[in-house]
């Protein structure tokens, strides 16, 4: 994955929440992001439909992160500030 892409930048940020989302979910997030990036790279001129298909994995990522946050709140897991806020 090119290190200057928006998706690559998001992947680097996943490291910040890795502990909160767990290793299994982190691996899925990374795989999903790489899949999205491959679709975007395969459609540099946005003329073959792969850019549109690349958006779906990004929504999947959003849902996975939201689900992890919701589960942390439900389990009352504390963050670094000692709050169960789901961030």
C-alpha distances in whole Angstrom, upper triangle without the diagonal:
4,6,9,8,10,8,6,10,12,10,11,15,15,16,19,20,19,23,24,22,22,20,20,19,17,15,16,14,11,11,12,9,7,10,10,7,8,11,11,9,12,14,14,18,18,21,20,20,16,16,19,17,14,16,18,15,15,19,19,17,20,22,21,21,24,26,25,27,30,30,30,33,35,35,36,33,33,31,31,34,36,35,34,32,29,27
4,6,6,9,9,7,9,12,11,12,15,16,17,20,21,21,25,26,24,25,23,24,22,19,18,19,17,14,15,15,12,10,13,12,9,10,13,11,9,13,14,13,17,18,21,20,21,17,16,19,19,16,18,20,17,17,21,21,19,21,24,23,23,26,28,27,28,31,32,32,35,37,37,37,35,35,32,32,34,36,36,35,34,31,28
4,6,8,9,5,7,10,10,9,12,14,15,17,19,19,23,24,23,24,22,23,22,18,18,19,17,14,15,16,13,12,15,14,11,13,16,14,12,16,18,16,20,20,23,24,23,20,18,21,21,18,19,21,19,17,21,21,19,21,24,23,22,25,27,26,27,30,31,30,33,35,35,36,33,32,29,29,31,34,34,33,31,29,26
4,7,8,7,7,10,11,11,13,16,17,18,21,21,25,25,24,26,25,26,24,21,21,21,18,16,18,18,14,13,16,15,11,14,16,13,12,16,17,14,18,18,22,22,22,19,17,20,21,17,18,21,19,17,21,22,19,21,24,24,23,26,28,27,28,31,32,32,34,36,37,37,34,33,30,30,32,35,34,34,32,29,26
4,5,5,6,9,10,11,13,14,16,18,20,20,24,24,23,24,23,24,22,19,19,19,16,14,15,15,11,11,13,11,8,11,13,10,10,13,14,12,15,15,19,19,19,16,14,17,17,13,14,17,15,14,17,19,16,18,21,21,20,23,25,25,26,29,30,30,32,34,35,35,33,33,29,29,32,34,33,33,30,27,25
4,5,5,6,9,10,11,13,15,16,17,19,22,22,21,23,22,23,20,18,18,18,15,13,15,14,10,11,13,11,9,12,13,10,11,15,15,14,16,16,19,20,19,16,13,16,16,13,13,15,14,11,15,16,14,15,18,18,17,20,22,22,23,26,27,27,29,31,32,32,30,30,27,27,29,31,30,30,27,24,21
4,5,5,6,9,10,11,13,15,16,16,20,20,18,20,19,19,17,15,15,14,11,10,11,10,6,8,10,8,6,10,11,9,11,14,15,14,17,16,20,19,18,15,13,15,14,11,11,13,11,9,13,13,11,13,16,16,15,18,20,20,21,24,25,25,27,29,30,30,28,28,26,26,28,30,29,28,26,23,20
4,5,5,6,9,10,12,14,15,15,19,20,18,20,18,19,17,14,14,15,12,9,12,12,8,8,11,10,8,11,13,12,12,15,17,16,19,19,22,22,21,18,16,18,18,14,15,16,14,12,16,16,13,15,19,18,17,20,22,21,22,25,26,26,28,30,31,31,29,28,25,26,28,30,30,29,27,24,21
4,5,5,7,9,11,12,14,15,18,19,18,20,19,20,18,15,16,16,13,11,14,14,10,11,14,13,11,14,16,14,15,18,19,18,21,21,24,24,23,20,18,20,20,16,16,18,16,13,16,17,14,15,18,18,16,19,21,20,21,24,25,25,27,29,30,30,27,27,23,23,25,28,27,27,25,22,19
4,5,5,6,9,10,11,12,16,16,15,17,17,18,15,12,14,14,10,9,12,11,8,10,13,11,11,14,16,14,16,19,19,19,22,21,24,24,22,19,17,18,18,14,14,15,13,10,13,14,10,11,15,14,12,15,18,17,17,20,22,21,23,26,26,26,24,24,21,21,23,26,25,24,22,19,16
4,5,5,7,10,10,10,14,15,13,15,14,15,13,10,11,11,8,6,10,10,7,9,12,11,10,14,16,15,16,19,20,20,23,22,25,25,23,20,18,20,19,15,15,16,13,11,14,14,11,13,15,14,13,16,18,16,18,21,21,21,24,26,26,26,24,24,21,21,24,26,25,24,23,20,17
4,5,6,8,10,10,14,15,14,15,15,17,15,11,13,14,11,9,13,14,11,12,15,15,13,17,19,18,18,21,23,22,25,25,28,28,27,23,21,23,22,19,19,20,17,15,18,17,14,15,18,16,15,18,20,18,19,22,23,22,24,27,27,27,24,23,20,20,22,25,25,24,23,20,17
4,5,5,7,9,12,13,12,14,15,16,14,11,13,14,11,11,14,14,12,14,17,16,15,19,20,19,20,23,24,24,27,26,29,29,27,24,22,23,23,19,18,19,17,14,16,16,13,13,16,15,12,15,17,15,16,19,20,19,21,24,24,24,21,20,17,17,19,22,21,21,19,17,14
4,5,5,6,9,10,9,11,11,13,10,7,10,11,8,8,12,12,10,13,15,15,15,18,20,19,20,23,25,25,28,26,30,29,27,24,22,23,22,18,18,18,15,13,15,14,10,12,14,12,10,13,15,13,13,17,17,16,19,22,21,22,19,19,16,16,19,21,20,20,18,15,13
4,5,5,8,10,10,11,10,13,12,8,11,13,11,10,14,15,13,15,18,18,17,20,23,22,23,26,27,27,30,29,33,32,30,27,25,26,25,22,21,22,18,17,19,18,14,15,17,15,13,16,17,14,15,19,19,17,20,23,22,22,19,18,15,15,18,20,20,20,19,16,14
4,6,8,9,10,11,12,15,13,11,14,15,13,13,17,17,15,18,21,20,20,23,25,24,25,28,29,29,32,31,34,34,32,29,27,28,27,23,23,23,20,18,19,19,15,15,17,15,12,15,17,14,14,17,18,16,18,21,20,20,17,16,12,12,15,17,17,17,16,14,11
4,6,5,6,8,10,13,10,8,12,13,11,12,16,16,15,17,20,20,20,23,25,24,26,29,30,30,33,31,34,34,31,28,27,27,26,23,22,21,18,17,17,16,13,13,15,12,9,12,13,10,10,14,14,12,15,17,17,17,14,13,11,11,14,16,15,15,14,11,9
4,5,5,6,7,10,8,6,9,11,10,10,14,15,14,16,19,19,20,22,24,24,25,28,30,30,33,32,35,34,32,28,27,28,26,23,22,22,18,17,18,17,13,14,16,12,10,14,14,11,12,15,15,13,16,19,17,18,15,15,13,13,17,18,18,17,16,14,12
4,6,5,7,10,10,9,12,14,13,14,17,18,18,20,22,23,23,26,28,28,29,32,33,34,37,35,38,37,35,32,30,31,29,26,26,25,22,20,21,19,16,17,17,14,12,15,15,11,12,15,14,11,15,17,15,15,12,12,10,11,15,15,15,15,15,13,12
4,6,9,11,10,9,13,14,13,15,18,18,18,20,22,23,24,26,28,28,30,32,33,34,36,35,38,37,34,31,30,30,28,25,24,23,20,19,19,17,15,15,15,12,10,12,11,8,8,11,10,8,11,13,12,12,9,10,8,10,13,13,13,12,12,9,9
4,7,8,6,6,10,10,9,12,14,14,15,18,19,20,21,24,25,25,27,29,30,31,34,32,35,34,31,28,27,27,25,23,21,20,17,16,16,14,12,12,12,9,7,10,9,6,8,11,9,9,12,14,13,14,12,13,12,14,17,17,16,14,14,10,10
4,6,6,6,9,10,10,12,14,15,16,18,20,21,22,24,26,27,28,30,32,33,36,34,37,35,33,30,29,29,27,24,24,22,19,19,19,16,14,15,15,11,11,13,12,9,11,14,12,11,15,16,14,16,13,14,14,15,19,18,18,16,17,14,14
4,6,5,6,9,10,10,12,14,15,16,18,20,21,23,25,26,27,29,31,32,35,33,36,34,32,29,28,29,26,24,24,22,19,19,20,17,15,17,17,13,13,16,15,12,15,17,15,15,18,19,18,19,16,18,17,18,22,22,22,20,20,17,17
4,5,5,6,9,10,11,12,14,16,17,19,20,21,23,25,26,27,29,31,34,32,34,33,30,27,27,27,24,22,22,20,17,18,18,15,13,16,15,11,12,15,14,11,15,17,15,15,19,19,18,20,18,20,19,21,24,24,24,21,22,18,18
4,5,5,6,9,10,10,12,14,15,16,18,20,21,22,24,26,27,29,32,30,32,30,28,25,24,24,22,19,19,17,14,14,15,12,10,12,12,8,9,12,10,8,12,14,12,13,17,17,17,19,17,19,18,20,23,23,22,20,19,16,16
4,5,5,6,9,10,10,12,14,15,16,18,20,21,22,24,26,27,30,29,31,30,28,24,23,24,22,19,19,18,14,14,15,13,10,13,13,10,9,13,13,10,13,16,15,15,18,20,19,20,18,19,17,19,22,22,22,20,20,16,15
4,5,5,6,9,10,11,12,14,15,17,19,20,21,23,25,26,29,28,30,28,26,23,23,23,21,18,19,18,14,15,16,13,11,15,15,12,12,16,15,13,17,19,18,18,22,23,22,24,21,22,21,22,26,26,26,24,23,20,19
4,5,5,6,8,10,10,12,14,15,17,18,20,21,23,25,28,26,28,26,24,20,20,21,18,16,16,14,11,12,13,10,9,12,12,9,11,14,13,12,16,18,17,18,21,22,22,24,21,23,22,24,27,27,26,24,23,19,19
4,6,5,6,9,10,11,12,14,15,17,18,20,22,23,26,24,26,25,23,19,19,19,17,14,14,13,9,9,11,9,6,9,10,8,9,12,12,11,14,16,16,17,20,21,21,23,21,22,20,22,25,26,24,23,21,18,17
4,5,5,6,9,10,10,12,14,15,16,18,20,21,24,23,26,24,22,19,18,19,17,14,15,15,11,11,14,12,9,12,14,11,12,16,16,15,17,20,20,20,23,25,24,26,23,24,22,23,26,27,27,25,24,20,19
4,5,5,6,9,10,11,13,14,15,17,19,21,24,22,24,22,21,17,17,18,15,13,14,13,10,11,14,11,10,14,15,12,14,17,17,17,20,22,21,22,25,26,26,28,26,27,25,27,30,31,30,28,27,23,22
4,5,5,6,9,10,11,13,14,15,17,19,22,20,22,20,18,15,14,15,12,10,11,10,6,8,10,8,7,11,12,10,12,15,15,16,18,20,20,22,24,25,26,27,26,27,25,27,30,30,29,27,26,22,21
4,5,5,6,9,10,11,12,14,16,17,20,18,21,20,18,14,13,14,13,9,10,10,7,7,10,9,7,11,13,12,13,16,17,17,19,21,22,22,25,26,27,28,26,27,25,26,29,30,29,27,25,22,20
4,5,5,6,9,10,10,12,14,16,19,18,20,19,17,14,13,15,13,10,12,12,9,10,14,12,11,14,16,15,16,19,20,20,22,24,25,26,28,30,30,31,29,30,28,29,31,33,32,30,29,25,24
4,5,5,6,9,10,11,13,15,18,16,18,16,15,11,11,13,10,8,10,10,7,9,12,11,11,14,16,15,17,20,20,20,23,25,25,27,29,30,31,32,31,32,30,31,34,35,34,32,30,26,25
4,5,5,6,9,10,11,13,15,14,16,15,13,9,8,10,8,5,7,8,6,7,10,10,10,13,15,15,16,18,20,20,22,24,25,26,28,30,31,32,30,31,29,31,33,34,33,31,29,25,24
4,5,5,6,8,10,11,14,13,16,15,14,10,9,12,11,7,10,11,9,9,13,13,12,15,18,17,18,21,22,22,24,27,27,28,30,32,33,34,32,33,30,31,34,35,34,33,30,27,25
4,5,5,6,9,10,14,13,15,13,13,9,9,12,10,8,11,13,11,12,16,15,15,18,20,20,21,24,25,25,27,29,30,31,33,35,35,37,35,36,33,34,37,38,37,36,34,30,28
4,5,5,7,9,12,10,12,10,9,5,6,9,7,5,9,10,10,11,14,14,15,17,19,20,21,23,24,25,27,29,30,31,34,35,36,37,36,37,34,36,38,40,38,36,34,31,29
4,5,5,7,9,8,11,10,9,6,5,8,8,6,9,11,11,11,14,15,15,17,20,20,21,23,25,26,27,29,31,32,34,35,36,38,36,37,34,35,37,39,38,36,34,30,28
4,5,6,9,10,12,11,12,9,8,12,12,9,12,15,14,14,18,19,18,20,23,23,24,26,28,28,30,32,33,34,36,38,39,40,38,38,36,37,39,41,40,38,36,33,31
4,6,9,9,10,8,9,7,8,11,11,10,13,15,15,16,19,19,20,22,24,25,26,28,29,30,32,34,35,36,38,40,41,42,40,41,39,40,42,44,42,41,39,35,33
4,6,5,7,6,7,6,6,9,10,9,12,15,15,16,18,20,20,22,24,25,26,28,30,31,32,34,36,37,39,40,41,43,41,42,39,40,42,44,43,41,39,35,33
4,6,8,9,10,9,8,12,13,12,14,17,17,17,20,22,22,23,26,27,27,29,31,32,33,36,37,38,40,42,43,44,42,42,40,40,42,44,43,42,39,36,34
4,5,8,10,10,9,12,14,13,15,18,19,19,21,24,24,25,28,29,29,31,33,34,35,37,39,40,42,43,45,46,44,45,42,43,44,47,45,44,41,38,36
4,6,7,7,6,8,11,11,12,15,17,16,18,21,21,22,25,26,27,28,30,32,33,35,36,38,39,41,42,43,42,43,40,41,43,45,43,42,39,36,34
4,6,8,8,10,12,13,14,17,19,19,21,23,24,25,27,29,30,31,33,35,36,37,39,41,42,43,45,46,45,46,43,45,46,48,46,45,42,39,37
4,6,8,9,10,11,14,15,17,18,20,21,23,24,26,27,29,30,32,33,35,36,38,40,41,42,44,45,44,45,43,44,46,48,46,44,42,38,37
4,5,5,6,9,11,12,14,15,17,18,20,21,23,24,26,27,28,30,32,33,35,36,38,39,41,42,41,42,40,42,44,45,43,41,38,35,34
4,5,5,6,9,10,12,13,15,16,17,19,21,22,24,25,26,28,30,31,32,34,36,37,38,40,39,40,38,39,41,43,41,39,36,33,32
4,5,5,7,10,11,11,13,15,16,17,19,21,22,23,25,27,28,29,31,33,34,35,37,38,37,38,36,37,39,40,39,37,34,31,29
4,5,6,8,10,11,12,14,15,16,18,20,21,22,24,26,27,28,30,32,33,34,36,37,36,37,35,37,39,40,38,36,33,30,29
4,5,6,8,10,11,12,14,15,16,18,20,21,22,24,26,27,28,30,32,33,34,36,35,36,35,36,38,39,37,35,33,29,28
4,6,6,7,9,10,11,13,15,16,18,19,21,22,24,25,27,28,30,31,33,34,33,34,32,33,35,37,35,33,30,27,26
4,6,5,7,9,10,11,13,14,16,17,19,20,21,23,25,26,28,29,31,32,31,32,30,32,33,35,33,31,28,25,23
4,5,5,6,9,10,11,12,14,15,16,19,20,21,23,25,26,27,29,30,29,31,29,31,33,34,32,30,27,24,23
4,5,5,6,9,10,10,12,14,15,16,18,20,21,23,24,25,27,28,27,29,27,29,31,32,30,28,26,22,21
4,5,5,6,9,10,11,12,14,15,17,18,20,21,23,24,26,27,26,27,25,27,29,30,28,26,23,20,19
4,5,5,6,9,10,11,12,14,15,16,18,20,21,22,24,26,25,26,25,27,28,29,27,25,22,19,18
4,5,5,6,9,10,10,12,14,15,16,18,20,21,22,24,23,25,24,26,28,29,26,24,22,18,18
4,5,5,6,9,10,11,12,14,15,17,19,20,21,23,21,22,21,23,25,26,24,22,20,16,15
4,6,5,6,9,10,11,12,14,16,17,18,20,21,20,21,20,22,23,24,22,20,17,14,13
4,5,5,6,9,10,10,12,14,15,16,18,20,19,21,20,23,24,24,22,19,17,14,14
4,5,5,6,9,10,11,12,14,15,16,18,17,19,18,21,23,23,21,18,17,13,13
4,5,5,6,9,10,11,13,14,15,16,15,16,15,18,19,20,18,16,14,10,9
4,5,5,6,9,10,11,12,14,15,15,16,15,18,19,20,17,14,12,9,9
4,5,5,6,9,10,10,12,14,14,16,16,19,21,20,18,14,13,10,11
4,5,5,6,9,10,11,12,11,13,13,16,18,17,15,12,12,8,9
4,5,5,6,9,10,10,10,11,11,14,15,15,12,10,8,4,6
4,5,5,6,9,10,10,13,13,17,17,16,14,10,9,6,9
4,5,5,6,8,9,12,13,16,18,16,14,10,11,8,11
4,6,5,6,5,8,9,13,14,13,11,7,8,6,9
4,5,5,6,8,10,14,14,12,9,6,6,5,9
4,5,8,11,13,17,17,15,12,9,10,9,12
4,5,9,12,15,16,14,12,8,11,10,13
4,6,9,13,13,10,8,5,8,9,12
4,7,10,11,9,8,5,8,8,11
4,7,7,5,5,4,7,8,10
4,5,5,5,6,7,8,8
4,5,7,9,10,11,10
4,6,9,10,11,11
4,7,9,11,12
4,6,8,9
4,6,8
4,6
4
